[in-house]
Structures are given as C-alpha cells and as structure tokens.
Amino acid sequence: MLGSSRWVPSTGNIYIRGISSGGESLLGANPAVAVYLDEQPVTLVGAYLNPHIYDINRIEVLAGPQGTTFGANAQSGAIRIITNAPEIGEFSAGYSLDGSQPKSGDMSYRAEGFVNIPLGERSALRMMGFYKRDGGYIDNVAGSHTFSRSNIRAGLAPDSPLRAIAADVTVGNQDVVEENFNEATTYGGRAALRVDLSDTWTFTASAMLQDMERTGVWDHDPTVGDLQVMLLLPEWADDQWSQFSGKIEGELFGGTLMATAAVLNREGETWNDYSLYSDQDIASGYVEPYYNCYVSYFGTCGDPRQQYTVVYEQDRTTFEIRYASDPEKRFRYMLGYYNVEVENSADAEWHVLGLADTPQAAVDAPDIYWTTDFERDYDESSLFGEVSFDITDQLTITGSARQFDYDSTLDGFSAQSGGPVAVLGLRAIVLRVTMVLTAPLLAELPQVRMRSIERVLSGR
C-alpha cells in the first residue's frame, strides 16, 4: 500500500497494487480501493476522505481483488480504519500534545484527546476530539507577470489603432503577497454510544465530524526561489464532512448477524490561481483572442487573470446486513445484502477578471468563461456470499460470489458559457448494468456476465 498526499493537507490517494483509490476528479472513474471507517464504506470519487488518525484500534489493508466481500470499489483492495469502541464498566481518558517549528516557517501544533465514560452496567460513551494547525513555510513573494498578446496584434493591420489596445499587459500581485502563506487548520471529533441489549446483542451509534480550512499551496517554483512562489490571485479551500451510523450485531443460530446503516455527507469549496493559462506563450487557448481581448470584435481588452472556483457536495447512504456462521467450524459460510445510494454534484467555474468590464461578451455574469456543472448519481444493490471448508489444518477451499445491480447517471454541462465560440454540452449519460461476479477456487479472477445495458446520450 502506498499513500500520496498530493501536496495538500487533508487530501490524498491510497494505492494498493499500484492502483489508486480514485483522485482524478469528481468526474473521474469510480475508485478501485474501498475505504471503510469501522463497518461503513466512505469511498468517494475524486479524493480520499482522509480522516484524522487518533484513538484508532488498528488499520487493516486487504490486497485485492476484494469485490465479493467489499463490492465494486475493491478491485485492487480495501483499507479498513477500525476505531476504538466504547468500553463498558471502565473509565479511561487520554490526551496528546505536540508542536514543531521548521527552520523557516510558522509553528505547527496539534492537540488530541479522548474519554471513555461508562453509563451504567450495559452502556458506555466514547468521545474523541482534535485540533491541528499546519504552519506555513511557502512564501508568495512580490512580483508581476507580463501577458503576451503578440498573436492578437499579428492579426491586425499595421496601422490599426486596435494594436495599442492589444498591447502586452503586466499585472502585479501586491494584494496577495504573504510570508508562510500555506497554512491549514483541521479539527473535528467522534462520538460513539454502545448499548448491550442482552448478553449476546449490542447496538452502537456513532457520529464523526471533520473540517479542514487551508490557504496557499504546498509546492514551490524553483525559478522564483527556494520555498517561494509568485501567485497573482488567492488560493484557498474548505473541506468538511460528517458521518452518522448505527450498527446492531449479535448471536443467532450459532453464528453472528450484523446490520449497519450510515449516512456520509461531504461539502467543500476550492479557489485556485489559473492566471497563466491566459498567456499565449505558456498555454495556448481561446480566452484572450476570442473573449477577454477579442479586440477586433469588442474593441476592448481586459484583465487576463483567471480564478478557478469549484463548489462540490457528495452524499453516500449505505445499508448492509450479513450473517456469518461459527468461525470455529470446519465448514463456514457468509451471506449478505448491500445497498448504496451516492449523489455527487459540483459547479466548477473559470473566471476571467477582465470580462466583468466587457459587457459585450456573452458569458455568465459577471466574468465566467468556462463552466462544468453536473450531478452524478450511483445506486447499487447486491447479494453476496462465501463458503469455506478446511480440507486439512493447512489447506482450505473457498468459493465466493456476488451479484449486483446498479444505475449510474450523469447529468451536466461543460463548455464555454456563451459568446462567439460554439457551445457544446453533455446532457446525460445513463448506464444500467446487472452483473454476476464469481471467485473460483484459489484464484480470484472474476467471471463477468452482463445482462443488460442501456445508454442514452443527448445534447444540450
């Protein structure tokens, strides 16, 4: 297993067998690494949830494929983060404090604590909280950038007065200059209530919350200086999530029956400096010649800086029930049912600041050049099972199967917001598939049988 932080606190990807948990984008492929918090899956498209690791019992890493037990997102494996459960009849508490000071940068510190409180003879409450600040060490230094418009002038007559309007423009960053500007603050907590309904049955309810706020970037530009960048516009992000879950488990007919339900919500907003994408010498495109500085059509040229913004929300509701026979028996089996409903939505916008002063440009007010706005839903229900038989103390034969039905829909728009350039958008993709996966003896090479596919495409 390999973890990747992607240069930014509270984000990352998990790689098992060289395959990622899915960090391409909210429009990317479904993750291939299943991530679980206790018994609840928290696998999301676009980014690893990255819960704070404290008061944890253990972390399990299961190499894939694990699709029979953990579903469609476990082709390369699964990772389970098991928290410490409430302990009945015993009071305990603890805390941890630490800090660090880099040679060049601001101080970082972290405070964590937990408490386990017995509530009578059959229940207990366990709570955990933390606050963490990552001090900055990257400087956004004072500077400026000159945006070339020579290609625009090349299309004008030598004596055209528009050539002066389409002159190269230099923009400074005095409004965003700051030392150690890459700071991040993460805080949150977890609470779990355990109730022993009887000697063999237990109910557990839990809630987890986490919020991360950051500014700046976590890489640097060697052409500017060591641990330095020169950005023209702000960079910041806010990412928060919450999960509420319930679990009931107990003995039944000599085995164990467990049922879990969980609701996960994640929301966030990100702002990035995309200014250099307007420079023809760095990234060719249509922003300057056909929008911001379409001087032969509008007669004006505006501020070429670009600000990228995205607001997103992800919701995941899961339910699972499974029965496992006595694990001490020579013949063992497990049966289960699983259902998940996932809703992803995002609104990404590319703002060109100069368009706010170009009312002739037919873009979304006040300055949006490009937008990607979509909703992506995923529903799945499945039945799964596994049987094992100990031929000898050292040899076990195992067979497993999983049948699942899912509906996946994508409804959105991605294109220029308007103007002289033609607008094309993807209206909807609907994919409905029913599959059967079987894991043959001693080799998990699934056989796939596709029963039905419906795909609908339409323009907008």
C-alpha positions, 0 to 999 in steps of 0.5 A: 500500500502506498499513500500520496498526499498530493501536496495538500493537507487533508487530501490524498490517494491510497494505492494498493497494487499500484492502483489508486483509490480514485483522485482524478476528479469528481468526474473521474472513474469510480475508485478501485480501493474501498475505504471503510471507517469501522463497518461503513464504506466512505469511498468517494470519487475524486479524493480520499476522505482522509480522516484524522488518525487518533484513538484508532484500534488498528488499520487493516489493508486487504490486497485485492481483488476484494469485490465479493466481500467489499463490492465494486470499489475493491478491485485492487483492495480495501483499507479498513480504519477500525476505531476504538469502541466504547468500553463498558464498566471502565473509565479511561481518558487520554490526551496528546500534545505536540508542536514543531517549528521548521527552520523557516516557517510558522509553528505547527501544533496539534492537540488530541484527546479522548474519554471513555465514560461508562453509563451504567452496567450495559452502556458506555460513551466514547468521545474523541476530539482534535485540533491541528494547525499546519504552519506555513513555510511557502512564501508568495513573494512580490512580483508581476507577470507580463501577458503576451498578446503578440498573436492578437496584434499579428492579426491586425493591420499595421496601422490599426489603432486596435494594436495599442489596445492589444498591447502586452499587459503586466499585472502585479500581485501586491494584494496577495503577497504573504510570508508562510502563506500555506497554512491549514487548520483541521479539527473535528471529533467522534462520538460513539454510544454502545448499548448491550441489549442482552448478553449476546446483542449490542447496538452502537451509534456513532457520529464523526465530524471533520473540517479542514480550512487551508490557504496557499499551496504546498509546492514551490517554483524553483525559478522564483526561489527556494520555498517561494512562489509568485501567485497573482490571485488567492488560493484557498479551500474548505473541506468538511464532512460528517458521518452518522451510523448505527450498527446492531450485531449479535448471536443467532443460530450459532453464528453472528448477524450484523446490520449497519446503516450510515449516512456520509455527507461531504461539502467543500469549496476550492479557489485556485490561481489559473492566471497563466493559462491566459498567456499565449506563450505558456498555454495556448487557448481561446480566452484572450483572442476570442473573449477577454481581448477579442479586440477586433470584435469588442474593441476592448481588452481586459484583465487576463487573470483567471480564478478557478472556483469549484463548489462540490457536495457528495452524499453516500447512504449505505445499508448492509446486513450479513450473517456469518456462521461459527468461525470455529467450524470446519465448514463456514459460510457468509451471506449478505445484502448491500445497498448504496445510494451516492449523489455527487454534484459540483459547479466548477467555474473559470473566471476571467477578471477582465470580462466583468468590464466587457459587457459585450461578451456573452458569458455568465455574469459577471466574468465566467468563461468556462463552466462544468456543472453536473450531478452524478448519481450511483445506486447499487444493490447486491447479494453476496456470499462465501463458503469455506471448508478446511480440507486439512489444518493447512489447506482450505477451499473457498468459493465466493460470489456476488451479484449486483445491480446498479444505475449510474447517471450523469447529468451536466454541462461543460463548455464555454458559457456563451459568446462567439465560440460554439457551445457544446454540452453533455446532457446525460449519460445513463448506464444500467448494468446487472452483473454476476461476479464469481471467485473460483477456487484459489484464484480470484479472477472474476467471471463477468456476465452482463445482462443488460445495458442501456445508454442514452446520450443527448445534447444540450 
